[in-house]
Amino acid sequence: MIKYIIRSLFAILVVLSLSLSAIAQPPPPDYGEEEDQQPAPIGSGMVILLAMGTAYAAKKVYKARKKELRE
């Protein structure tokens, strides 16, 4: 069970480290000297996806552990 958790955490870290470079935004285009332009927000969707993935993984680990204790 510990090996499974360690492998899962390692896989998650690899995926997250590879996707960090995709989060960067290019600089906004220069259309003049308008200072009230705001960049597009990034991250709220990512937080929701991470929370859902964590909840799903916790559910799977809970079920696997519960099944292991029954045997």
ChimeraX commands (.cxc) that place a marker at each C-alpha (Angstrom):
marker #1 position 0.00,0.00,0.00 radius 0.5
marker #1 position 2.85,2.38,0.83 radius 0.5
marker #1 position 4.48,1.64,-2.55 radius 0.5
marker #1 position 1.22,2.53,-4.29 radius 0.5
marker #1 position 0.96,5.86,-2.46 radius 0.5
marker #1 position 4.60,6.73,-3.14 radius 0.5
marker #1 position 4.21,5.89,-6.84 radius 0.5
marker #1 position 1.05,7.96,-7.05 radius 0.5
marker #1 position 2.66,10.97,-5.37 radius 0.5
marker #1 position 5.68,10.69,-7.65 radius 0.5
marker #1 position 3.45,10.56,-10.73 radius 0.5
marker #1 position 1.48,13.58,-9.52 radius 0.5
marker #1 position 4.68,15.56,-8.91 radius 0.5
marker #1 position 6.00,14.72,-12.37 radius 0.5
marker #1 position 2.77,15.78,-14.06 radius 0.5
marker #1 position 2.58,19.01,-12.07 radius 0.5
marker #1 position 6.21,19.90,-12.73 radius 0.5
marker #1 position 5.72,19.39,-16.46 radius 0.5
marker #1 position 2.56,21.46,-16.55 radius 0.5
marker #1 position 3.99,24.42,-14.64 radius 0.5
marker #1 position 5.61,25.77,-17.79 radius 0.5
marker #1 position 2.20,25.79,-19.51 radius 0.5
marker #1 position 0.73,28.14,-16.89 radius 0.5
marker #1 position 2.79,31.16,-17.98 radius 0.5
marker #1 position 1.04,33.99,-19.81 radius 0.5
marker #1 position 2.55,35.95,-22.66 radius 0.5
marker #1 position 2.85,39.70,-22.09 radius 0.5
marker #1 position -0.20,41.73,-23.16 radius 0.5
marker #1 position -0.04,43.34,-26.61 radius 0.5
marker #1 position 0.99,46.98,-26.74 radius 0.5
marker #1 position -1.98,48.90,-28.16 radius 0.5
marker #1 position -0.93,52.24,-26.87 radius 0.5
marker #1 position -0.59,53.77,-23.48 radius 0.5
marker #1 position -3.78,52.58,-21.84 radius 0.5
marker #1 position -2.86,51.74,-18.26 radius 0.5
marker #1 position -6.22,50.28,-17.25 radius 0.5
marker #1 position -5.76,47.03,-19.15 radius 0.5
marker #1 position -5.84,43.99,-16.88 radius 0.5
marker #1 position -4.40,40.57,-17.76 radius 0.5
marker #1 position -6.78,37.61,-17.90 radius 0.5
marker #1 position -7.05,35.70,-14.61 radius 0.5
marker #1 position -5.60,32.21,-14.50 radius 0.5
marker #1 position -5.85,29.66,-11.74 radius 0.5
marker #1 position -9.40,29.43,-10.48 radius 0.5
marker #1 position -10.22,26.54,-12.81 radius 0.5
marker #1 position -6.94,24.87,-11.98 radius 0.5
marker #1 position -7.71,25.04,-8.25 radius 0.5
marker #1 position -11.11,23.43,-8.82 radius 0.5
marker #1 position -9.58,20.63,-10.90 radius 0.5
marker #1 position -6.87,19.99,-8.31 radius 0.5
marker #1 position -9.42,19.87,-5.51 radius 0.5
marker #1 position -11.62,17.44,-7.44 radius 0.5
marker #1 position -8.62,15.26,-8.29 radius 0.5
marker #1 position -7.50,15.22,-4.67 radius 0.5
marker #1 position -10.98,14.28,-3.48 radius 0.5
marker #1 position -11.18,11.48,-6.05 radius 0.5
marker #1 position -7.75,10.14,-5.08 radius 0.5
marker #1 position -8.65,10.27,-1.39 radius 0.5
marker #1 position -11.83,8.34,-2.10 radius 0.5
marker #1 position -9.90,5.68,-4.02 radius 0.5
marker #1 position -7.30,5.34,-1.26 radius 0.5
marker #1 position -10.04,5.14,1.38 radius 0.5
marker #1 position -11.85,2.37,-0.50 radius 0.5
marker #1 position -8.61,0.46,-1.13 radius 0.5
marker #1 position -7.63,0.71,2.51 radius 0.5
marker #1 position -11.08,-0.33,3.67 radius 0.5
marker #1 position -10.95,-3.34,1.34 radius 0.5
marker #1 position -7.46,-4.22,2.58 radius 0.5
marker #1 position -8.60,-4.16,6.22 radius 0.5
marker #1 position -11.48,-6.53,5.48 radius 0.5
marker #1 position -9.15,-9.18,4.09 radius 0.5
marker link #1:1,2 radius 0.2
marker link #1:2,3 radius 0.2
marker link #1:3,4 radius 0.2
marker link #1:4,5 radius 0.2
marker link #1:5,6 radius 0.2
marker link #1:6,7 radius 0.2
marker link #1:7,8 radius 0.2
marker link #1:8,9 radius 0.2
marker link #1:9,10 radius 0.2
marker link #1:10,11 radius 0.2
marker link #1:11,12 radius 0.2
marker link #1:12,13 radius 0.2
marker link #1:13,14 radius 0.2
marker link #1:14,15 radius 0.2
marker link #1:15,16 radius 0.2
marker link #1:16,17 radius 0.2
marker link #1:17,18 radius 0.2
marker link #1:18,19 radius 0.2
marker link #1:19,20 radius 0.2
marker link #1:20,21 radius 0.2
marker link #1:21,22 radius 0.2
marker link #1:22,23 radius 0.2
marker link #1:23,24 radius 0.2
marker link #1:24,25 radius 0.2
marker link #1:25,26 radius 0.2
marker link #1:26,27 radius 0.2
marker link #1:27,28 radius 0.2
marker link #1:28,29 radius 0.2
marker link #1:29,30 radius 0.2
marker link #1:30,31 radius 0.2
marker link #1:31,32 radius 0.2
marker link #1:32,33 radius 0.2
marker link #1:33,34 radius 0.2
marker link #1:34,35 radius 0.2
marker link #1:35,36 radius 0.2
marker link #1:36,37 radius 0.2
marker link #1:37,38 radius 0.2
marker link #1:38,39 radius 0.2
marker link #1:39,40 radius 0.2
marker link #1:40,41 radius 0.2
marker link #1:41,42 radius 0.2
marker link #1:42,43 radius 0.2
marker link #1:43,44 radius 0.2
marker link #1:44,45 radius 0.2
marker link #1:45,46 radius 0.2
marker link #1:46,47 radius 0.2
marker link #1:47,48 radius 0.2
marker link #1:48,49 radius 0.2
marker link #1:49,50 radius 0.2
marker link #1:50,51 radius 0.2
marker link #1:51,52 radius 0.2
marker link #1:52,53 radius 0.2
marker link #1:53,54 radius 0.2
marker link #1:54,55 radius 0.2
marker link #1:55,56 radius 0.2
marker link #1:56,57 radius 0.2
marker link #1:57,58 radius 0.2
marker link #1:58,59 radius 0.2
marker link #1:59,60 radius 0.2
marker link #1:60,61 radius 0.2
marker link #1:61,62 radius 0.2
marker link #1:62,63 radius 0.2
marker link #1:63,64 radius 0.2
marker link #1:64,65 radius 0.2
marker link #1:65,66 radius 0.2
marker link #1:66,67 radius 0.2
marker link #1:67,68 radius 0.2
marker link #1:68,69 radius 0.2
marker link #1:69,70 radius 0.2
marker link #1:70,71 radius 0.2
view
